[in-house]
Amino acid sequence: MKALILAAGRGTRVRPLTDSLPKPLIPIVNKPVMEFLVQHLRNHGFDEIMVNTSYLAPQIETHFGDGRQFGVEIAYSFEGHEQDGKLVDEPLGSAGAIRKIHKHSQFFDQTFIVLCGDAVIDIDLHALLHFHRQKKALATIALREVPRDQVQSYGVVVSNKHGRIEQFQEKPSPEEAKSCMVNTGIYIFEPEILNWIPEEGPYDIGGQLFTEMAAQGAPLFGVNIETPWQWLDIGQIPDFHEVNMKALSGEIRGFKMPGQQVGEGIWVGLNVKIDLDACKIQGPVYIGGSSEIQDGSVLIGPVVIGAGSVIESGAHVERSVVMNHTRVLSSAFLNNKIIGNGYCVDSDGTVLDNSHSDMSWLFPDARRQIGPLTPEQRQIVGLMDLMAEVDG
């Protein structure tokens, strides 16, 4: 069976993670979120997968290749052009992506599924497909109910008792929302959906296609599958932090901790340099391959340490995610943070962009040669030591 994973967006709401990393490669305990989707599709028999790409497309294509390592076939549809040796991204919108692929090879010649490439899901796709066929739908949306104060992040659906969608609101305010049932970005389509997509220009599934279909009374249906299922959307920075914490704590069904378990609640990848007796580590903690955890450092889980990172002696990392190849200096006291090369983000999404405050030296690339601290930097380190004592 055939599927499309939408992977062309810039992921602006997840910056600065996506400044140098495409959203589908955002890691959940060092596993790109799109890998979860590919494996879920394969497990339900969807083994011919198209991926539309645009922003940082080569990273996605290099990571997933032709799909053989995941037991599927994967091909890509690039949206953009090359200019002066650089790729210029020109996303066509989620519905425009369907049109471009189909124009190329008539790929969508049977019932197919479309998934957004930024969520961890375990929905029963067979049950969704059964509902779709039972209703003789042209398009079916998997729905979930969310608290009213969150509706502005989603497409809101109003449907009748038979599941037919009568109105579609794209990201309304809580006051304007006519329902708390929302679009999860999981769709089943018939090939005839192409007749609803304009021949040219960007066109969006949620904001345009579904709105038009609902207004014209097309056979557009929605269903909240009764069997409990997970939908962990990585729409914003707090979502990224929360999903990583859940994965470490065993709250994601089917998630298997990578690496080798070397202590209670402690997993490590290959080639990790660590003396467990010389550090204070309280699980759950995952440490990526080729990282170094220096003696005297403190890790209080849930904590993810990305591959190739260095946690210096005296550093304290708690309920945090350290991205790949990041050095955490000895005086750092991190709690509920996301740390990458040159940036620090609070779990609520507040960003301290060190590159804009001349403080990128605080969390440098672990592969960079580190010189002696300047007097100003030593003064900041002293203040950090004092703050850590107060917090402790």
N, C-alpha and C positions, 0 to 999 in steps of 0.2 A: 504494500500500500504506500501511497505517496504523502509527503508532508513538506511543509515550508516552515523554517525557523526564521523569524524576523530579527536581523542582527545588524541593521544599517545605521541605527541612531547614534548620536553623540553621547548620550547619557549625561546631559548637563546637570541633572539633579543629583548625580552621584560624584560630582567633582569635589576634590581634586583627584580622586581615584582614577577617573577616566581621562585625565589630561594626557596620559601616556599609555592607557590600557583600554581597549574596547570593552564596552559593558558586558558582552557575553563571556569575556574571560575573567571577570571579577571573581576572585577565589572564595569558595566556602571551604575553610580548612584546607587551603592549597589546591582545591579542585575547582576548575572553572565552572561557573553556574550552567553554561550551555552543555557541559558533559552530562549533567543530570537529565537534561531534556533529551539528548540523543539516546541515552540508555533507556529512558522511559518509553520513547517512541519504538525503539527496537523490541523492547519487552512486549509491546502490543502489536507487533507485526508491521509497523511502519518503517520499512527498511530502505526506501528511496527518498532521500532527504535533500531538498534544495535549501540553500542559505543565501539570503540577500545580504550583501555587504556594501559598505561605503566608507565610513570613518574607520581608519586604521585597519582596512580590510586585510592586508597581508598577514597581520598577526593572527587573525582568525583562521585564514586559509592554511597558514603554516602549521598551526596547532592541530587542526582536525584533518588536514590532508583529504584523501579520498574516502575516509571513513572506515577503511578496512580494519583498523585497530579497534574500532568500536562495534564491529559486526554489522555495519550498514554501508550503503553507498551514499556519498555526499558530493554534491557539486555546488558551484557558487555563481551568483548573478551580481556582478559588480555594478554599482550605480555611481557613475562619475566618469572622469576622463584623465588622461595623462597630459601634463603640461610642464615643459622644461625639466623633464626627469622626475617630476613629482606627481603623485596621484591626487587629484582634486575630487573630493566627495560631493556628490549631488544626489542626495536621497530622494526617492520618488514617492515616499509615503508607503504605508503598509499595503494598500490596495494597488497602488502603482507598481509595487514589486511583483504582485501576482500577474499583472498585465504584461510586464516586461519579460518574465520567464515564459509565459504562455506564447507570446509572440515569437519567441526564439525557436521553440520546438514543439508547441502544442502539448506541453508537459502535463497540464491539468486536464486529462481526458477521462477522469473517474472521480468519485467522491474523494476529497482530500482534507487534511487537517492543517491548520495554521496555528503556530505557537509563538508568543513573544519570547525572545531569547534571554530574559532576565528574571526568571522565576524558578523556584524548586517546586515541583508538583508531583503528586502521585495519584491523580484522578484516574478512575477506571475509564479508559478511552473506549473500550468496547461498549460500556453502558451508555456513554455519550453518543456513540455511533448508532446504537439501537434506537435511542430516543429520536435522533435525527431522521432515521429511515421510517420509523413508525409515524411520525408527523408529516412525512413527505415534504420536509423542509428544504428550502433553497440554501438557507444558512442557519446554523445553530450556534448559540453562545453558551459556554459554561458559565454559570452565575454563582456568586457568593454574596451573602449579606454581610455588611460592614457597619460599624457604628456611624451614626449620622455625621459626627464631626470629621469623618475621614472621606466622605463622598467626593469632595472636591478634587481628589487625586485619581478619580476613576470615571468611566462612563456608566451612568445610571440608567437602569432599565425599568420600564413599566410594562407589565405583561398581564394578560387575562388569565382566567383559571385554567385554560388549556395550554398555557405556556407561550401563546403567540404574543410577540412583542408589539405593543401599540405605540410606544414612544421611547426615544433614545435621547438622553441628555449627556453631552460630553463635558465632564468635569464641572458640574454645577456647584454653586455655593450650598452649604447645608440648608439655608433658608429656601432656596429655589428647588432643591431636589424633591422629586415626586415619589421617591422610593429609596430604600437603602440596599436594594439588590443591584450588584455592580458586575460589570464586564471584567472577566479575569484574563482576557487576552488568549483564550483557548477557543478555537472556532472549527466547525465542520462546514465545508462548502460543497456544493455541486458545481460541475464545470460551467453551468449556465450563469454562474455569478459573474463571469467575464462580461456578460451583456450589460451589467450595471456599472461597469468601470469605464470612464471616459478614455478615449483613444490616446490622449496626450496629457502631459502635465502631472504634477504630484497629486496623489489622491489617497486619502486616509480611510481605513476601515471604520474606526470608531466615530470619528468626528464628521465624516461625510457619507460613506457608503451606508452604514446602518441607519443614520438619521434619515436619509432619503428613502431607504427601503421601508422603514416604519411609517413614514409619512404617506407612502403610496400603498400601504397595506400588503406588501409582499410577504411571502411565506417565510418570515424571519421568526425564529423561536429561541427561547432561552430556557435553561433547566439548571436547577441546583441539585446535582446528583445526591441522592439520599445517603448513599454509603459514605461514611466519614472519609474525607480526603484533605490532604495538605495543599495549601497554596501560599507559598512564601515568596512574595513579590519583592524584588530588590529595586524598588522605585526611588528610594532616597537613602542618604547616609545612615540614618537610624535603622533602616531595614537591614542594611549590610551588617551592621554591628550585631543586631538582634539575631539574625540567622546564624552567624558564626557562633554566638554564645549558645544557641539552641543545639547546633550540631555537636559542639563539644560536650554538652550536658546530656546527650542522648535523647533529645526531644524531636529529632527528625527521623521518622520511620524509614527503615531501610538504609540509613547512613552508616557506613562502616569506617571507623577511624583508620586513617592510613598509617603506615610506618609500623614500627615494632614497639611493643609495650615493654618499658624498662623499669617501671615502678608503678606504684598505685596511682592510677589516673595520669600517667606520663607516657606519651608516645613520641618516638623520634624517627626521623628519616635516616637515610644513609649518611655516614661520614660526619656525624655530629660530634663536636668536641665538648664534653661536659663531664664533670665529676659530681655525681649526685650527692655525695656526702659533703661537698664543699659549698653547696648552694641550698637555698631554701625554696623548695618547689611544692606547691599544693595544687593538685589536679582539680579539674581536667586541664591538661596542657598538651599542646602539640608543637613540636619543634621540627622545622623543615630541614631537609638534607643540607650538609656542609655548613651548618650554623655553628656558632661558638657561644657557649654560655659560660662566662668567666666565673671563677670562684668568688663567692660573696654576693652574687646577684640573687634577686628575689623574684619569683614568679608565682603569683596567686591566681589560680584559674577561676573562670575559664580564660585561657590565654592561647593565642595562636602566634607562633614565631615563624615568619616566612623563611624560605630557603635562603641560605647564604648570608644570614643576618648575624650580627654580633651584639650580645648583651653584655656590657662591660661590668666589671666588678663594682658592686654598690648600687647598681640600678635596680629600681623596684617597678615591676610591671604587673598590673592587676586588672582583670576583666577587660583586656585590651587585645587588639590585633596589630601585630607588627608586620608590615608588608615585606616582600622579598628584598634581600640585599640592603637592609637598613641597619645602621649602627645606632644603638641607644647608649648615650654617654653615661658615665658612672654615677653622676648626680641626678639623673632623671628619676622622677617619681610620677608614674603614669597610672591613672585609674580611669576606666571607661573611656579609652582613647583608641584612635586609629592612627598609626604612625607610618609614614612613608618617607621616601627620600625628599627631605626639604619641606615636609608638611606635617601638621598635627591637627587632627580633627576630633572634637568631642563626640561622644556617642549620640548626642542630641542633634548633631549636624553642624554645630558651631565650628568654623574653620579658623585656625591660626595658620596662615600661609607664611611659613618662615622665609620663603624666597622674596616676599614683599616687605619683610620686616628686618632684613639683614640678619636673620637668625638660622639660616639653613645649616649652619655648622652644628646645631643641636642634634639633628637627626640626619647625618650625612649618609651617602652611599657607603656601604660597608666595604666596597672594593676600592675606595678612594684612599690615597695616602693622607694620613692625618698629621698635621704639623702642630707645634706647641700653641697653646691658647694665648690670645692677646690679653693684656691687662683687663680690658672691658669684658671679655668673655669669662675670665677668671672671676670677676666680680659677680657676673650673672650666675655662675656655678655656685658661688658662695651663698647667694640669695636662695637658690634652689635647694641647697643643703638645709638652710634654715627653715624653709617652707616644709620640707619633708619631715623635719623634726617636729614641727608644729602639728602637721597632719597625723603623724604617728602618735 
